[in-house]
């Protein structure tokens, strides 16, 4: 059934796709179900606990086989977030928010959520998940300066980037901004976190964020093999940059090469 769905998913109307997935999930004993949520391909997942989350790419529902809370917690664990001591009242700034799943996690910790996502469909889905549908996701890409840039799109696999990659299609011009220009002083009374997933552009984004990095207790970065056509990792330049600016490496997830840093004079 899974192979059949994979081969047919792109051709099926959304309602039929959701129906087939639901049949497959029922046969496998999984408690979540899919429901069409718009003509643009957005669908919502509901689970046995009554939780809801919206997605916009077919196949990504599989991470929710343990329910919405389990899927969100798994993603937070990928970024080494679940072991952090969070004081409510802070800010979670999400570079490469996609559909805002980490916003669901952050808001559950009592944090304000600021999302950056230049893919329009993902941004609309993020709005549904975090802002009651209001267009508050920032449709911008983070970079080291503020200017218009070409955005190489590969949204089906969440690999779109400002750096040219293989297999991209329909590149578009997007507004790129330095975080320090767009969000001058992220502030809050609690823990503040900067999560960075820029598909290989992490060094540039950190450069644009440098003037405000001291506002964050933690920076967590996907520094895997995603930079450009050569698919280079950004782990070494990210570690060098942040450790030179008052952060220390506190956790690494080697399965995904995500690294989490704590400010030396702040977070534990």
VEXDO-248496 format. One record per residue (C-alpha): x, y, z; residue number from 1. Coordinates in nm, 2 decimals. Last residue first. Example, Ala and Ser with C-alpha at 12.3 -4.5 7.8 and 13.67 -1.06 7.14 Angstrom:
BEGIN
PT/c1/c2/c3/pos
PT/1.37/-0.11/0.71/2;
PT/1.23/-0.45/0.78/1;
end
This chain:
BEGIN
PT/c1/c2/c3/pos
PT/2.34/2.65/3.12/268;
PT/2.24/2.95/2.93/267;
PT/2.40/3.29/2.98/266;
PT/2.76/3.40/2.99/265;
PT/2.88/3.12/2.76/264;
PT/2.59/3.15/2.52/263;
PT/2.48/2.80/2.44/262;
PT/2.53/2.62/2.11/261;
PT/2.34/2.34/1.95/260;
PT/2.46/2.14/1.65/259;
PT/2.26/1.95/1.39/258;
PT/2.46/1.69/1.19/257;
PT/2.15/1.49/1.11/256;
PT/2.24/1.15/1.26/255;
PT/2.53/1.31/1.44/254;
PT/2.30/1.51/1.67/253;
PT/2.54/1.74/1.84/252;
PT/2.51/1.91/2.18/251;
PT/2.67/2.18/2.40/250;
PT/2.90/2.37/2.17/249;
PT/3.00/2.69/2.34/248;
PT/2.91/3.05/2.24/247;
PT/3.10/3.37/2.29/246;
PT/3.16/3.49/1.94/245;
PT/3.46/3.28/1.84/244;
PT/3.27/2.97/1.94/243;
PT/2.99/3.08/1.71/242;
PT/3.20/3.13/1.39/241;
PT/3.43/2.83/1.43/240;
PT/3.14/2.60/1.50/239;
PT/2.95/2.73/1.20/238;
PT/3.25/2.71/0.98/237;
PT/3.32/2.35/1.08/236;
PT/2.96/2.23/1.05/235;
PT/2.88/2.38/0.71/234;
PT/2.87/2.05/0.52/233;
PT/2.94/2.05/0.15/232;
PT/2.68/1.93/-0.10/231;
PT/2.91/2.00/-0.40/230;
PT/2.61/2.15/-0.59/229;
PT/2.56/2.41/-0.32/228;
PT/2.58/2.36/0.06/227;
PT/2.36/2.08/0.19/226;
PT/2.59/1.83/0.38/225;
PT/2.47/1.91/0.73/224;
PT/2.50/2.22/0.95/223;
PT/2.14/2.22/1.08/222;
PT/2.19/2.48/1.35/221;
PT/2.08/2.55/1.71/220;
PT/2.16/2.88/1.87/219;
PT/2.09/2.91/2.24/218;
PT/2.06/3.19/2.50/217;
PT/1.99/3.45/2.23/216;
PT/2.02/3.83/2.25/215;
PT/2.40/3.80/2.22/214;
PT/2.34/3.70/1.86/213;
PT/2.20/4.04/1.77/212;
PT/2.49/4.20/1.59/211;
PT/2.60/3.87/1.44/210;
PT/2.27/3.79/1.26/209;
PT/2.38/3.88/0.91/208;
PT/2.71/3.69/0.96/207;
PT/2.51/3.39/1.10/206;
PT/2.29/3.39/0.79/205;
PT/2.60/3.38/0.56/204;
PT/2.76/3.09/0.75/203;
PT/2.42/2.90/0.74/202;
PT/2.37/2.92/0.37/201;
PT/2.39/2.54/0.31/200;
PT/2.02/2.46/0.32/199;
PT/1.93/2.76/0.55/198;
PT/1.82/2.58/0.87/197;
PT/1.90/2.80/1.18/196;
PT/1.71/2.79/1.51/195;
PT/1.77/3.10/1.72/194;
PT/1.65/3.05/2.08/193;
PT/1.54/3.28/2.36/192;
PT/1.48/3.17/2.71/191;
PT/1.26/3.39/2.93/190;
PT/1.20/3.76/2.98/189;
PT/1.19/3.84/2.62/188;
PT/1.37/4.03/2.35/187;
PT/1.47/3.99/1.98/186;
PT/1.66/4.31/1.92/185;
PT/1.69/4.44/1.56/184;
PT/1.46/4.19/1.38/183;
PT/1.48/4.27/1.01/182;
PT/1.82/4.44/0.99/181;
PT/1.99/4.22/1.25/180;
PT/1.84/3.91/1.08/179;
PT/2.00/4.02/0.75/178;
PT/1.74/4.01/0.48/177;
PT/1.66/3.84/0.15/176;
PT/1.36/3.94/-0.05/175;
PT/1.29/3.67/-0.31/174;
PT/1.34/3.63/-0.68/173;
PT/1.22/3.29/-0.81/172;
PT/1.38/2.98/-0.94/171;
PT/1.14/2.74/-1.12/170;
PT/1.32/2.42/-1.06/169;
PT/1.60/2.29/-0.84/168;
PT/1.76/1.95/-0.92/167;
PT/2.12/2.04/-0.84/166;
PT/2.17/2.34/-0.61/165;
PT/2.24/2.71/-0.65/164;
PT/2.28/2.88/-0.31/163;
PT/1.98/3.08/-0.19/162;
PT/1.83/2.74/-0.11/161;
PT/1.52/2.52/-0.15/160;
PT/1.58/2.17/0.00/159;
PT/1.25/2.09/0.17/158;
PT/1.21/1.77/-0.04/157;
PT/0.91/1.88/-0.24/156;
PT/1.02/2.24/-0.20/155;
PT/1.32/2.24/-0.44/154;
PT/1.34/2.61/-0.53/153;
PT/1.65/2.80/-0.61/152;
PT/1.59/3.15/-0.46/151;
PT/1.75/3.43/-0.66/150;
PT/1.83/3.73/-0.45/149;
PT/1.68/4.07/-0.36/148;
PT/1.88/4.26/-0.10/147;
PT/1.94/4.29/0.28/146;
PT/2.27/4.15/0.39/145;
PT/2.42/3.83/0.54/144;
PT/2.12/3.62/0.45/143;
PT/1.78/3.52/0.59/142;
PT/1.51/3.45/0.33/141;
PT/1.18/3.63/0.35/140;
PT/0.81/3.56/0.35/139;
PT/0.78/3.64/0.73/138;
PT/0.51/3.42/0.88/137;
PT/0.25/3.65/1.01/136;
PT/-0.01/3.60/0.74/135;
PT/-0.30/3.52/0.98/134;
PT/-0.41/3.16/0.95/133;
PT/-0.46/3.11/1.33/132;
PT/-0.10/3.23/1.38/131;
PT/0.09/2.91/1.45/130;
PT/-0.02/2.61/1.24/129;
PT/-0.23/2.80/0.99/128;
PT/0.04/3.06/0.94/127;
PT/0.30/2.78/0.89/126;
PT/0.08/2.64/0.62/125;
PT/0.07/2.98/0.44/124;
PT/0.45/3.00/0.47/123;
PT/0.49/2.65/0.33/122;
PT/0.29/2.74/0.03/121;
PT/0.48/3.07/-0.01/120;
PT/0.83/2.93/0.01/119;
PT/1.03/3.22/0.17/118;
PT/1.00/3.10/0.53/117;
PT/1.11/3.31/0.83/116;
PT/0.91/3.24/1.15/115;
PT/0.90/3.44/1.48/114;
PT/0.74/3.26/1.77/113;
PT/0.68/3.38/2.13/112;
PT/0.78/3.12/2.38/111;
PT/0.56/2.96/2.65/110;
PT/0.71/2.61/2.60/109;
PT/0.40/2.50/2.40/108;
PT/0.47/2.80/2.18/107;
PT/0.81/2.66/2.10/106;
PT/0.69/2.31/2.01/105;
PT/0.41/2.44/1.77/104;
PT/0.67/2.68/1.63/103;
PT/0.89/2.39/1.57/102;
PT/0.63/2.25/1.33/101;
PT/0.62/2.58/1.14/100;
PT/0.54/2.46/0.79/99;
PT/0.89/2.53/0.66/98;
PT/1.05/2.74/0.93/97;
PT/1.38/2.80/0.74/96;
PT/1.51/3.04/1.00/95;
PT/1.30/3.01/1.32/94;
PT/1.33/3.27/1.59/93;
PT/1.20/3.14/1.92/92;
PT/1.15/3.42/2.18/91;
PT/1.14/3.41/2.56/90;
PT/0.85/3.43/2.81/89;
PT/0.88/3.08/2.95/88;
PT/1.21/2.96/3.09/87;
PT/1.33/2.66/2.90/86;
PT/1.58/2.41/3.03/85;
PT/1.71/2.23/2.72/84;
PT/1.69/1.86/2.67/83;
PT/1.41/1.87/2.41/82;
PT/1.58/2.11/2.19/81;
PT/1.86/1.90/2.04/80;
PT/1.76/2.00/1.68/79;
PT/1.65/1.64/1.60/78;
PT/1.48/1.63/1.93/77;
PT/1.25/1.91/1.83/76;
PT/1.16/1.71/1.52/75;
PT/1.08/1.40/1.73/74;
PT/0.88/1.62/1.97/73;
PT/0.67/1.75/1.68/72;
PT/0.60/1.40/1.55/71;
PT/0.51/1.26/1.90/70;
PT/0.28/1.55/1.98/69;
PT/0.10/1.51/1.64/68;
PT/0.05/1.13/1.68/67;
PT/0.29/0.84/1.67/66;
PT/0.25/0.79/1.29/65;
PT/0.31/1.17/1.26/64;
PT/0.64/1.15/1.07/63;
PT/0.46/0.97/0.79/62;
PT/0.25/1.29/0.71/61;
PT/0.55/1.41/0.51/60;
PT/0.44/1.20/0.22/59;
PT/0.25/1.47/0.04/58;
PT/0.36/1.82/0.09/57;
PT/0.14/2.09/0.24/56;
PT/0.11/2.00/0.61/55;
PT/-0.13/2.12/0.88/54;
PT/-0.14/2.01/1.25/53;
PT/-0.42/1.90/1.47/52;
PT/-0.45/1.73/1.81/51;
PT/-0.76/1.54/1.90/50;
PT/-0.58/1.28/2.11/49;
PT/-0.65/1.01/1.85/48;
PT/-0.48/1.22/1.58/47;
PT/-0.58/1.48/1.33/46;
PT/-0.36/1.58/1.03/45;
PT/-0.45/1.87/0.81/44;
PT/-0.41/1.91/0.44/43;
PT/-0.27/2.19/0.22/42;
PT/-0.28/2.11/-0.15/41;
PT/-0.38/2.45/-0.29/40;
PT/-0.75/2.37/-0.30/39;
PT/-0.77/2.38/0.08/38;
PT/-0.78/2.17/0.40/37;
PT/-0.81/1.81/0.28/36;
PT/-0.82/1.57/0.57/35;
PT/-0.56/1.32/0.68/34;
PT/-0.59/1.07/0.97/33;
PT/-0.38/0.97/1.27/32;
PT/-0.42/0.66/1.49/31;
PT/-0.19/0.41/1.32/30;
PT/-0.31/0.05/1.33/29;
PT/-0.15/-0.05/1.00/28;
PT/-0.48/-0.12/0.83/27;
PT/-0.62/0.21/0.96/26;
PT/-0.31/0.40/0.83/25;
PT/-0.35/0.24/0.48/24;
PT/-0.71/0.33/0.47/23;
PT/-0.63/0.69/0.59/22;
PT/-0.36/0.72/0.32/21;
PT/-0.61/0.61/0.05/20;
PT/-0.87/0.86/0.17/19;
PT/-0.61/1.14/0.19/18;
PT/-0.50/1.08/-0.16/17;
PT/-0.86/1.07/-0.29/16;
PT/-0.93/1.40/-0.13/15;
PT/-0.61/1.55/-0.26/14;
PT/-0.68/1.45/-0.62/13;
PT/-0.44/1.17/-0.72/12;
PT/-0.16/1.22/-0.98/11;
PT/0.12/1.31/-0.74/10;
PT/0.04/1.04/-0.49/9;
PT/0.03/0.75/-0.74/8;
PT/0.38/0.60/-0.70/7;
PT/0.42/0.67/-0.33/6;
PT/0.07/0.56/-0.26/5;
PT/0.13/0.23/-0.43/4;
PT/0.46/0.18/-0.25/3;
PT/0.28/0.24/0.08/2;
PT/0.00/0.00/0.00/1;
end
